[in-house]
Amino acid sequence: MTSTQSFIDEITIEELETDPYPFYERLRKEAPVAFVPALGMYIVSTKELCADIAKDAENWPAVISAAGGRTFGPGALLNTNGDEHRKLRDMVEPHLQPSAVDKYIDNLVRPFARQRLAEIENDGNADIVAAYCEPVSVRALGDLLGLDDVSTDKLREWFHKLSVSFTNAAVDENGEFANPDGFIPGDEAKAEIIAHVDPKIDKWIKEPDHTAISHWLHDGMPEGQTRSRDVIYPNLYVFLLGAMQEPGHAMATTLAGLFTKPEQLERVVDDPASIPRAVSEGMRWVAPIWSAVVKRAAHEVEVGGVTLPEGSIVMLSYGSANQDENAYNAPTEFDIDRALLPNMTFGGGKHACAGTYFANSVIRIGLEELLESIPNLERDEAHEVDFWGWGFRGPKQLFVKWEV
């Protein structure tokens, strides 16, 4: 058996993307705080340590990974603290508060979900990720933002390209990006986004409307002033990546989990009120945002028995925290009957996900419509369930079938 250190030294991004579980299981047991050369930062892998750091904004200010900074540029929510962070939260949160979401979410999600289902329900089979889960997810957020004139396929293309860029995290022995060309897809997406959204911003400045981006421009600003595009775009990229793809991934993951427990799937089909419980377990089982949250030590600090110098960069692995054997019984199993315990899927502290309620609502409605329209849905066992991703994780494809 290799030593823990050589094991850490030898891990590659490709291995993490394909199957992070063995790596993180060993880290939790042997090195819950470990410097990973392939990433150029420390990985924190247990639930207790992730939660402690997440809620301590004073000693652990948020930063952004090098790949994230290269992807989004300066001024993104993920890379701000204090008053700047509070102002950005005030910009994006009004549309995402539960009281606001409840007023628009059914009309935002159900008509398109029903349209997609009408297009596929007579086929008898589908890759449900591409045919339904991702389209419902991107359409909901795209329409909320004001991108109703962007095709569903183009929205999916944008988040896939931004994801490639954001997760291009590997560094060489000098701390430089190991694959600079890995940012090309994200740059292509951003150029298209700016070309499409700039004229819309020109219009929204003069003619505000109900869309989220229009409100981002105007809300809280002095009379006659709007926020700079330098503020709008980095945060738009954050939304178009995380907030757009993750409800779709979590929807598909929940289905994949239910397929492992047919009796639980049957119960959920018979009782739609149990869907939120299944979704919560699905997102614990495979966190859609696995490793994307980064913090910086404000001073020298001891974490998990490891002394970290001031300025040390740590990545909080929420997907690993949700699999922590010290926090959950049989954590690798999907089980909607497990004891209800908080998980780290949406983070914690001041940087907890602003879109938690919105995301859960999109997933819930998507599954309600799917299981009502196709209650005899089952996994097509001729295909494996192919999960992928380390920064973000979900099924690349999930083939299903049903009797027509």
N, C-alpha and C positions, 0 to 999 in steps of 0.2 A: 504494500500500500504506500502510495506517495505521501509525503508530509503535507500538512495543511497548506504551508506556504508554497510549496511547489505546485500543489493543486490550484491555488489561487493564481499563481504566476502563469499557469498554462491555459487558463480558461480563455476562450475567444468569444467575441460578440456573436459569431455564427452559432456557436453551441448554446448560448443563452437564448437566441431567437428561437431555436428549434425546441429545446427542452430545458428550461431553467430550473426545474424542480430538484434534480439531484444536487446541483451546485448549491442552491439556497438551503436545502435541507442540511447539508454538511456545514454550511456557514452558521446556521442557527445553533448547531450543536457544538461546533469547535471554534468558530471565530465570528461571533455576531457583529463585530465591528472589524472590517478587514479592508486593507488597501488593495484595490484590484488594478494592476498595471494596465490592462487592456482598456480601462475606462479613465485612468488617471485620477481617481477619486476613491474615497472610502464608501463601502456598502454597509448599511445598517439593515439587518435582516429580521430581527425579532419584533413581535408586536409591542412589547413593553418599551423597548428603546425607541422604536418609531413613534409611538404615541407620546412619549416624554419629550422628544425633540420637536415634534409637530406642534405641540401646544406652547412651547417656550419661545415665543417670537423675540423676546429681548436678548436672550443669549444665543439664539439660533436664527438670525435673520435669513429670509428667503433669498436665494440667488437662482440662477438658471444654469443648466449644464452648458458646456461650451457649444455643443451641437444645437441646443435650444436657442442660445443667444444668436448663433449664426443663422438659424432658421427664422426667428421672429424679429430680431433687431431689438434695439433698446426701447424701454418703456412698456414692456408687456407686464400684465398683472403678476405673472410668475416670478418676476425679477424686481419687485418693488416692496417697500416696507413703509411703516409709519404713515404720515399724512398722505404721501403719494399713493400708497396702496389703498388707503381709505377713500381717496377721491376717485380712484379707478373703480373700486367696488361700488361706490355711489353711482357711478356712470352706468355700470352693466346690471346692477342688481334689481332695479325696479321691475323690469319685465319678468324677472325670475322668482320673485317672491310668491309663496303659495297662494296668497289672496289674488294676485294678478294672474298666475298660471291657471287657476281654476276657472277664470272667466273666459279664457280663449282656447284652452288646450283641446277640448273635444272637437271644435270646429277646425282647429289646425291639423289634427292628426287623423280623425276618423274618416273623413271623405277620401283622402288619398289612400289610406290603408284599404278601404273597401274597393277603391278603383284597382289597386294592384292585385287584390285577391280575385276580383272578377276576371282579371286578365290571365290568371294562372290556375284557377280552381278546377277547370276541366282538363288540365294537362295530366294530372295524376302523379306528377313528380316534379321536383325542382331542386336547385341549389338555393335553399331558402335564404342564405346570406345575401346573395346577389339579387335574387328575385323579389325579396320582400324586406328583410331586416334593415339592410343598409339604405335602400331607397326611402323607407318610412322615416328613418332617423335623419337623413340629410334633408329631406323635403320639409320636415317639421321645423328644423332650425333655419334652413335657408329662407323659408317663407316668413318666419318670425323676424329675421334680420332685415328683410327687405329685398332678398335675392330671388323673388318669385319668378323672375324672368330668366333665371339660369336653369338649364336642364338638370334633371336629377342625375344623369350620367356624368355631367360636367362637375357637379358638386362632389360626387363620389371620386372622380379623378383628382380633384383638388386635394381632398383630405388624404388620399393615398399618397400623392406626391409629397405633401407636407410631412407625412409620417415617415417616409423614406429619409427625408432630410433630418428630421428631429431625432431619429434613432441612429443616425450615422455617427455614433459616439466613440468609435474605436480611435485610440491614439497610439502613436509610435513611442519609441524609447525617449524621444525628445519632447513628448507632450504635444506634438503636432497631430493634426487629423491624419489618420492612416489612409483615408480614402477621400480626398478633396472632391472628387467627381460625384460623391454621394449626395452633394448638395444641389446638383444640377436639377433634379426633378422639382425640388422645393422652389428653386429660383424661377423655374418655368411657370409653376403654379402662381407664384406671387406676381409675376409680370402680367399674367392673364387676369388675376384678381384686380390689380390696380387699373388695368385698361378697362375693365368692365365697371368697376365701382366708382372710379373718379367722376364720370359724367353724372352718376346718380347722386354723388355727394354735392356736386355743383347744383343740382336741382333741389336736394334736401336743404341746403343752406338757405335758399330763397323760399322754398315751399315745404316746410316741415310736414311730416305725416305721422302715422301711428307706428311705423316700423321701428325696430330696435336701433338700427344704425342712425336713423334720423334723431331719435331721442339721445343717443350717445353724443351727437353733435351739439345739441341745444340744451339739454337738461342741466340746470345748475350753473349755467354761464350767464355773465352780465348781458343786459339787453344789447342786442346788435352784434354779439360775438358768438362764435362757435369754436368748438375744439379743433385743434390742428389735426391734419391727416397723419402727422407723426405720432399722435396719440391713438387715432382710430385704427390704423392698419396693423400695428403689432398685436393689438388685442383682437382684431378681426381674425388674424391668422391663428391665434390661440383657439378661438371659437370654432373656426373652420376645421381645425385638427381635432382637438379633444372633444369638444361639445358636440361636434357633428357626427363623428364616427362611433363614439363610445356607447350611446344608447343602442345602436344597431348591433355592436359586438356583444353587449350584455344581453340583448334579446336572444341572439343566437346561442350564447353560452347557456342561458337558462333552459332553452329547449334541449341542448345537448345534455345538460345535467338531468333533466326530466326523462330523457330517453334511457338513462342508466337505471331509472327507478320507475318501471312502467305503471306500478300501482299508484305512485305519486302523480304521474302524468294523468292518469284516469281521474284521480281526485280533483286535480286542478281543472281539467276539462269540465267536470260535473259541477264544480263550485268556483266560478270566476273570482269570487271574493278572496280566494287563496292565492291568486296570482302575485300580489305584492310580496307575500311570504316567499314564494318560489323565486322571485326576482332577487330579493335580498340574499337568499342562499346562493343563487347563481353568481352574483357579483362577489360574494365571499369566496366561493369555490375557485373561480378564475377571475381575478380582479381585472377589469378592462384597462385600467391604468396601472400597470404592474410596477414599473420603476421610472418615474418621471419627476419626482419632487426632490429638489436639491436645497440644502441649507449650508450656511457657512458659520464656523465657530467664531463667536465674537471675541473670545479669549481662549487661553489654554484651558482644556477641560478634560475630565476623565469620563469616558463613556464605555460601559460594559467592560471595565477593567483595562481599557486602552487609553493612554494619554495622547490627546490630539493637540497639536500646536494651534495657536491662534491663526485663524484664516483657513483652517482645514475645511475642505469641501466634502460633504457627505451626501450620498443619495439614499433616500428612504424608500425601501422596497416594500410597498404596501401589499403587493401580491404575495410576497414571502410572509409578511406579518399575518396575513389572512390564512396562511397555511401553518402557523406556529403550533407545534404539538403541545406547548405549554399553555395555550389559550383555548384550543378546540380539541374535542375528541374526534379521532379519525378524520383529520382535516382534509385529506385528499378525496374523501367521499362527498358526493352531493347528497344532501338529506334535508328536506324541508321540515322534518320533525326534530331536528337538533335544537338544543336549548338556545333561546334567543340571546345572543351576546353581541355587543357592538363590534363592528369590524372597521378596517381602515380604508375601505374602498374609496370613499370620498374625502380622505384626508382628515385633518383635524386642526384645531386652533384657528388663528385669524386667516390662514390661507386654505381653509377647507373649501371644497368646490362650491362656487356660487350657484351652480346649476343643478344641485342635487335633486330638488323637487321636480324641476322641469324634466330632467333625464328619467327619473323614476316614473313620471306620468306618461312620457312618450312610450317607454317600454311596456308599462301596464296596458295602455290602450292598444298598442300594437299586438300584444299577445291576446288580449280580449277578442279583438277582431279576428285574428288568425284562428284561434281555437274554436270560436263560434262558427266560423265559415267552414273550417276543415277539422271537425272534432276527431276524425279517425287518422290524424297525422301520425306517422311513425318514421323512424330512421331507416333509410335505405342502406342496409348492411352490406351491399355490394361495394360501398365506398367507406373508407376510414374517415373519422372525424379529425380533421387536420388543423389543430391549434397552432398558432404561430405568433411570435412576438415576445419581446423582452421589455421594451419601454411601454408599449401598448400590447395587449394580448386578447385574442379571440379566435374563433374558427375562421380560417381562410375560406373554407367551404363547409356546408352542412347539407348533405343530400338527404332529402326526405321523399316519402311517397304516401299516397292515399288512394282509397277506392273512390272512383268517380260515380 
